């Protein structure tokens, strides 16, 4: 099969691997049990529960108590869709008992989407040790079921791939981002779904970003996000400041050439069958990776000139850099050196990871997790 431009399809797109097809049609490349603290107060117990199983991962966070309105809704939406990520075979919710985001009703919501789920709360179980014991037993049962899950034949075109470039350094915008953009084009041409993060960089380019939309609704959502971010304080807005002096094509180099077919709110789930979706998320890696995982990505490509080494608990993260100093200093932490690699090689790396090969951050056991905030918590 050839691409629409008549180029030969990269060989890696035809490579097959064993994956996990979930009941909702998502295709996962890992088979993990997610332990979710419903509130910051239960995150230590949740982490200990996850530590007791080789198959379990935890997403400790600072939320679930004292949040109101849009922030509470965003936290719940994000955690719910993380539990629905195709890499997740089941979830254990660990609560305290008096939090705003109650663990019992939240676990029920997860179960409504067909995800095997268990729940325990410290106050209801009779204390920390009782909740820990209950959580370990429940998670062990889910892990046993996950280990017996059938795997299915798949290819990169079956996946949702997440992309974030966390800076606009010259080595990223001139070297690494264009490499990823070519890779995104190949994935989209093959029928994959690609979700990209980093909306704050669109503030000075709102009209151009809206013009890339495939529909008026997506254009309006994109423009509205830019208007919102334009009114926010500029602290920690290095990417936005660099975007002001860059051309639009530089700013969105990782997008490739496809139109944006969907605008996904932070913590929301992408619904298009294939093509390019924009996720409403800042470019900061921890928050962006969480948004991409919630959107349904089973693997994430992260462009970093700064040398951010951490991965994510739910999805494997391929680190790509175009910076020579970073590549030399952090050779064991970078998966792809964009100065020497081409898009076929990046696709081959994606295929290797999808087949079970570890990324650098997985090999080192490095993960980070964060949820973006809409406003202040009380």
Secondary structure, 3 states (H helix, E strand, C coil): CECCCCCECCHHHHCCEEEEECCCCCEECCCEEEEEECCHHHHHHHHHHHHCCCCEEECCCCCCCCCCHHHHHHHHHHHHHHHCCCCEEEEEEEECCCCCCCHHHHHHHHHHCCCCEEEEEHHHHCCHHHHHHHHHHHHHHHHHHHHCCCCEEECHHHCEEEEEECCCCHHHHHHHHHHHHHHHHHHHHHCCEEEEECHHHHHHHHHHHHHCECCHHHHHHHHHHHHHHHCCCCCCCHHHHHHHCCCHHHHCHHHCCCCEEEEECCCCCCCCCCEEEEECCCCCHHHHHHHHHHHCCCEEEEECCCCCCCECCCCEEEEEECCHHHHHHCCCCCCEECCCCCHHHHHHHHHHHHCCCCCHHHHHCCECCCCCCCCCCC
